[in-house]
Amino acid sequence: MVGIFGCILKEGNAAPVVHEALKRLEYRGYDSAGEATIHEGKLYVKKDHGKIDDVHAQHNLDDLPGRIGLGHIRWATHGAPMQVNTHPHLDCRKEVAVVQNGIIENYAQIKGELEELGHIFKSKTDTEVIPHLIEEKLQKGLSFIEAARETLNRLEGSFAVAIVHVNDSNKILCAQKENSLAIGLSETAVYCSSDIPTFLPMTKETVLVENGELVILGDGDYEIRDFANWNQIVRPPKLIDWIPEVAEKEGFPYFMIKEIHAQPACLRSTIRLQEEYLDLMTAFLDRAKELFLVACGTSYHACLAASYMFSKMAFLSTHPVYASEFIEQVGKSVNIDSTILALSQSGETADTLAAVDYARSRAATILGLTNVVGSTLTRVSRVFICQQAGPEIGVAATKTFTAQLSVLAQIALKLAEKRGKVSHVEMEHFKAKLRQIPNIIEKIIQTQEEKVKQIAKKYRDKPYFLFFGRGISSAVTLESTLKLLETNQIPSLTYSGGEVDGDIINLVQPGYPAIFVCPKDDTHKKIAVDIAEVKARGASIVAIIEEGDEQIKSLADDYVEVMKDVPEFLSPIQCIIPLQLFAYYMAVGRGLDPDRPRHLTKAVTVK
Ligand code: F6R
């Protein structure tokens, strides 16, 4: 995933605006950064590999002249992170500049043709074919817009692109195919960006660009065209009510910890889902003959938790499947009777979208749960729910995970109600507990954070961790392992408590930490036995327990308390909090940057 940005200011220099925007886009990639501006019929470019601050320190990105600019923050897919592969890319005459997010599948063929015509390519990127193809068409007498349109129609794959030309110094052409792109409009400028938060500090007025559309951004205006048949599309701007500060760190040292702390507020928003969305989603789920829960990474762990919630609350059995395995594992069995509930906070994860595409081609019903309205997932879903968590900047999913869990819990409740599987009294109790969840999470953070920090300090030099949980808590332990792996590169293992006496016992060593998640649900008795078994081999027991659980306290070397009397279907939301904090404090204590885990980006939009 990478980020693209462009702006035309009424007055002043675009370069510092582009620079600030790229900083906000850094969560999408950070191995290279570049800018291009146009001034008096000339293109100015600065770019290099490295984090944006380093690129700026070396090149001063702010002193490019001109009020029109493009920017790009890169996470390499074609060509290593090197200056030459950094966007913007130019044509031979240095008159056209392009930034792109996505993959041009037929670039090798186009490149071959253009090389035969004498074009000289400098990079190994797929993007570079775009300026050269435009150049070729300009040479044939086409206007900038016609040349760009023909070029876009030649490209196969999925992309979001922004293009400028020296002779059209008051225009940016931007377009997308199966990728995300938004327009921002203010009194003093127009913007395009891979996401909305990038221009939120400047404007809340926005237009989402849809699949197959080209936008001609001019001085204070925009025109949308379908680039295949050139129909004009009228789409007035909408006001986005996210406050700009959500995209800032608000005084926290890292986005990850800011977002962990943001969870109570975020859950307050998430538990206020509109009834009609829940009703609609529930109606589809209720009549599903066969239900697949499909996602990657953290979102897959939310699927796992949902499989317990749906089964236990609403007696609905489901098949959680990794999106990357979906086609191989169950593809052939998918048909018109199948329903796919796809989870993706970004709504852009390539494997999830591929699974969804495949299921659609077999006439299955697609339902979506995502954090990004306007994302591809929302466009391909029959019904979708937005988890309303606001933008998440930290690469490690935290608030979007608990937001997903809370939406799934609400769906499970609705479904149970619809199916008559929960008594009226129980239902009232569950609803009341759901409403308390934001306060519960707030209290856990307030009372347990320091303790978690100390536990992280105690164990931070251990080379691996073992996580154990049973029932719905196995989703929590899997997610905790992922958090530790992505932020600390520590290869931990997660096992069901029931598997303790299998091969895993070989890894239990005196003094090595074994982390148990032990809410007081139906699995509590068994997990206590599992702990005793691991403890007998000398492991250091770290337990996530409910307040006042004296039995487990007496077995544990260290424990963290979550609240008691939280129903099972809500327990993952509270149990994951200390383990998110654990991963964070481990990373910080070990001198790692939790916001920029090695080799990882926020969303895997290409494969
Ligand atoms: C983990 C993480 C990734 C994502 C995964 C799916 O912290 O961020 O594992 O969960 O890439 O992303 P979405 O939910 O955007 O489809």
Residues whose N, C-alpha, C, O or C-beta is under 5 A from the ligand:
A	BS01	F6R	C296 G297 T298 S299 L343 S344 Q345 S346 G347 T349 V395 A396 A397 K602 A603 V604
